[in-house]
């Protein structure tokens, strides 16, 4: 089994995972097997699939734990933005985020490639909900040129 992990905003491949296991097929080769049955999932073949999937989930979770979360701005006015991650993603009041404008360029092969332009605005979370958060400009400036669809990511000293 081969799995690819892609950045949802840029489409770039972050990582590839390969899994290989084998076991005996316990069923008659001409027999139709119900893949939703207990019999299948308790067979050696079903157990190998379960183990591979559990390993994949663990490895993908481990990979994503090292990647800063990004979210999409879903609403904006002159003084605040709402973005689509919140308490369920460990966002807390007081967290600082950087705003990124999504852009693209065409490479020498004629392929459109996404990239981000870092905004000068940094925002501080003031309200947190399960699946969203509201943030205001840290320096109380108007949030000019910020629009729904722009991206936020946790502030880093690299910004």
C-alpha positions in Angstrom: 0.0 0.0 0.0 1.4 3.4 -0.9 0.0 6.6 0.6 0.9 10.2 -0.3 0.5 13.1 2.1 -0.1 16.4 0.3 -0.4 20.0 1.5 -4.0 20.9 0.9 -3.2 24.5 0.0 -0.4 24.1 -2.4 -0.9 20.5 -3.6 2.7 19.7 -3.0 3.6 16.2 -1.8 4.9 16.4 1.8 5.7 12.7 2.2 5.2 9.2 0.8 4.5 6.2 2.9 4.9 2.6 1.7 3.6 -0.5 3.5 4.0 -4.1 2.5 2.8 -7.2 4.3 1.7 -10.6 3.1 -0.3 -13.5 4.5 -2.3 -16.4 3.2 -5.8 -15.8 1.7 -8.0 -18.1 3.8 -11.0 -18.0 1.5 -11.8 -20.0 -1.6 -10.5 -18.1 -4.6 -13.9 -18.5 -6.4 -15.9 -17.5 -3.3 -17.3 -14.0 -3.0 -16.1 -12.5 0.3 -18.1 -9.9 2.2 -15.5 -7.2 3.1 -17.8 -5.8 5.8 -18.1 -9.2 7.6 -16.5 -10.2 10.9 -15.3 -13.3 9.2 -13.2 -11.3 6.8 -11.8 -8.8 9.4 -11.0 -11.6 11.8 -9.1 -13.5 9.1 -5.3 -13.2 8.9 -5.7 -11.1 5.8 -8.2 -8.7 7.5 -5.8 -8.4 10.5 -2.9 -7.5 8.3 -5.0 -4.8 6.7 -6.0 -3.4 10.1 -2.4 -3.4 11.3 -1.2 -1.6 8.1 -3.9 1.0 8.4 -3.1 1.6 12.1 0.6 1.9 11.4 -0.2 4.4 8.5 -2.5 6.5 10.8 0.2 6.6 13.5 3.0 7.6 11.0 0.8 10.3 9.3 -0.2 11.7 12.7 3.5 11.8 13.7 4.4 13.6 10.4 1.7 16.2 10.8 2.6 16.9 14.5 5.7 18.6 13.1 3.9 20.8 10.6 2.4 24.1 11.6 -1.3 24.2 11.0 -2.7 26.5 8.3 -6.3 27.7 8.1 -8.4 29.6 5.6 -9.9 33.0 6.5 -13.6 32.7 6.0 -14.8 36.2 7.0 -13.1 39.5 7.3 -13.9 43.1 8.2 -11.7 46.1 8.8 -10.8 45.1 12.3 -11.1 41.3 12.7 -10.9 38.0 10.8 -12.5 34.6 11.4 -10.7 31.5 10.3 -11.6 27.9 10.1 -9.7 26.2 12.9 -10.5 26.6 16.6 -10.5 24.9 20.0 -10.6 21.4 18.4 -7.3 22.3 16.8 -5.7 23.6 20.0 -6.1 27.2 19.1 -6.3 29.4 22.2 -7.1 33.0 23.0 -3.9 35.0 22.8 -2.3 32.9 20.0 -0.6 34.9 17.3 -1.0 34.2 13.6 0.6 35.5 10.4 -1.6 36.1 7.4 -0.5 34.7 4.0 -1.9 35.9 0.7 -2.3 32.9 -1.7 -0.8 33.6 -5.1 0.5 31.6 -8.0 3.1 31.7 -10.8 3.6 29.8 -14.0 6.8 27.9 -14.1 9.0 27.4 -17.2 7.0 24.2 -18.0 3.8 26.2 -18.1 2.5 24.7 -14.9 0.7 27.0 -12.4 2.4 26.7 -9.0 0.8 28.1 -5.8 2.9 30.1 -3.3 2.2 32.5 -0.5 3.1 36.1 0.1 3.5 36.9 3.8 1.4 39.9 5.0 2.8 42.5 7.3 -0.2 41.9 9.5 -0.1 39.7 12.6 -3.3 38.8 14.3 -4.1 37.8 17.9 -6.9 35.4 18.7 -9.6 37.0 20.9 -12.4 34.4 20.6 -12.2 30.7 20.1 -15.0 28.3 19.1 -14.9 24.6 18.3 -14.2 24.9 14.6 -13.2 28.5 14.2 -11.6 31.5 15.8 -11.7 35.3 15.7 -8.6 37.4 15.7 -7.8 41.1 15.6 -4.8 43.0 14.3 -2.0 42.9 16.9 -1.1 46.6 16.3 -4.7 47.8 15.9 -4.2 48.6 12.3 -7.0 48.2 9.8 -6.7 44.8 8.1 -6.4 46.3 4.6 -6.0 43.9 1.6 -7.0 40.9 3.7 -9.8 38.8 2.2 -11.7 35.6 2.7 -9.6 32.8 1.2 -6.3 34.1 2.6 -4.4 31.8 4.8 -3.3 32.1 8.5 -0.6 30.1 10.2 0.9 30.3 13.7 3.4 33.1 14.0 7.0 32.1 13.8 10.1 34.2 14.3 10.9 33.3 10.7 8.0 35.6 9.6 
